[in-house]
Amino acid sequence: RCNVTSNGTMVASRTATVTLSPSTGVTVTPSSPTVAVNAMVVLKCSGQGGPNNTYKWSTGQTTPILNFTIFNGTSNGGTYTCVVTNAAGNGSASATVYVTPTIITQPSDMLAVVNDNVTLVCEAEAFPPPQYIWEHLEGTLTGRSNVMGINSNRLGLNRAMFGDEGSYRCNVTSNGTMVASRTA
């Protein structure tokens, strides 16, 4: 605002507002949290510039703080973006929420006779999507012609033979965190 004085009389101008765009001044913290199922996530969006910044998350929430509970890795893990807007422009920043693996289907014990086809199943949820590797606790699975799916959620033993008996375990990995299934 500008004040002008003449002959002892002061006149004030209207207030002028300078609004700065938040285009390069938006951050989300933490930027890459790793959490487990049933954990609470709190993301904070900060925007420089202003005044009168408004906030909008990719979820539709319009507050600077986004909080939610991880119910499963498939639907809750991923990237969350915050857009900060004012009269001069907008800017955005994102955080990626990583969810540690949770095994939702454990492999079951199986009974078989020689030449039966056997399938062991292990299912997990995580973000990023989980990777699987099976192990035979009494021997190796690699290089065996009747074994399929060592790196998938389904391990197949085609035409089971002596040497296939024993304990099997599924190891699930996502973003550097490994979880082992029960032994079947």
FENKA-V284309 format. One record per residue. N is the residue number from 1. SS is DSSP state (H for helix, E for strand, L for the rest). PSI is psi in degrees with one decimal (999 if undefined). Layout:
BEGIN
<<N:SS:PSI> <N:SS:PSI>>
END
This chain:
BEGIN
<<1:L:148.7> <2:L:131.4> <3:E:129.1> <4:E:131.7> <5:E:132.9> <6:E:128.0> <7:L:40.7> <8:L:2.0> <9:E:130.9> <10:E:136.4> <11:E:133.4> <12:E:138.9> <13:L:173.7> <14:L:160.0> <15:L:132.5> <16:L:134.5> <17:L:132.1> <18:L:119.0> <19:L:126.8> <20:E:134.1> <21:L:140.7> <22:L:16.7> <23:L:-34.0> <24:L:12.7> <25:L:38.3> <26:E:134.5> <27:E:151.2> <28:E:130.7> <29:E:144.3> <30:L:156.8> <31:L:-21.2> <32:L:65.6> <33:L:147.7> <34:E:122.0> <35:E:163.2> <36:L:163.8> <37:L:141.8> <38:L:4.5> <39:L:154.5> <40:E:135.7> <41:E:133.8> <42:E:116.9> <43:E:134.2> <44:E:126.5> <45:E:129.6> <46:E:133.3> <47:E:127.2> <48:L:-176.9> <49:L:-161.5> <50:E:-174.2> <51:L:-176.0> <52:L:40.8> <53:L:140.5> <54:E:154.9> <55:E:141.7> <56:E:123.5> <57:E:159.7> <58:L:-15.8> <59:L:-11.3> <60:L:-14.5> <61:L:142.2> <62:L:38.2> <63:L:158.9> <64:L:-21.3> <65:E:127.7> <66:E:123.5> <67:E:142.8> <68:E:161.6> <69:E:138.1> <70:L:113.2> <71:L:-33.9> <72:L:158.2> <73:H:-27.5> <74:H:-44.9> <75:H:-20.4> <76:H:-21.9> <77:L:152.1> <78:E:-162.2> <79:E:132.7> <80:E:125.3> <81:E:137.4> <82:E:129.3> <83:E:127.0> <84:E:128.9> <85:E:144.3> <86:E:-174.8> <87:L:-23.0> <88:L:-11.1> <89:E:-160.6> <90:E:165.8> <91:E:162.6> <92:E:160.7> <93:E:158.3> <94:E:158.7> <95:E:143.4> <96:E:122.8> <97:E:117.6> <98:E:135.7> <99:E:124.3> <100:E:151.7> <101:E:142.4> <102:E:124.1> <103:E:122.1> <104:E:-20.1> <105:E:112.5> <106:L:148.1> <107:L:143.4> <108:L:150.1> <109:L:144.3> <110:L:147.5> <111:L:136.3> <112:L:162.2> <113:L:163.3> <114:L:136.9> <115:L:-1.0> <116:L:150.8> <117:L:130.3> <118:E:135.4> <119:E:126.6> <120:E:135.1> <121:E:136.9> <122:L:123.7> <123:E:140.3> <124:E:158.7> <125:E:141.4> <126:E:166.4> <127:E:125.5> <128:L:168.2> <129:L:141.5> <130:L:155.0> <131:E:145.2> <132:E:146.3> <133:E:128.1> <134:E:151.3> <135:E:145.4> <136:E:114.6> <137:L:-17.9> <138:L:5.4> <139:E:-167.6> <140:L:151.9> <141:L:-25.6> <142:L:142.8> <143:L:5.5> <144:L:126.2> <145:L:-21.4> <146:L:5.9> <147:E:129.5> <148:E:145.8> <149:L:29.3> <150:L:-34.3> <151:L:33.8> <152:L:178.9> <153:L:-2.3> <154:E:119.0> <155:E:123.4> <156:E:132.3> <157:E:101.6> <158:L:128.2> <159:L:67.8> <160:L:142.0> <161:L:167.9> <162:L:135.8> <163:L:-20.9> <164:L:-17.2> <165:L:157.5> <166:L:-165.0> <167:L:138.8> <168:E:148.7> <169:E:144.3> <170:E:127.4> <171:E:127.1> <172:E:131.0> <173:E:140.8> <174:E:128.8> <175:L:39.6> <176:L:-0.7> <177:E:128.4> <178:E:138.7> <179:E:136.8> <180:E:141.9> <181:L:175.7> <182:L:160.3> <183:L:132.5> <184:L:999>>
END
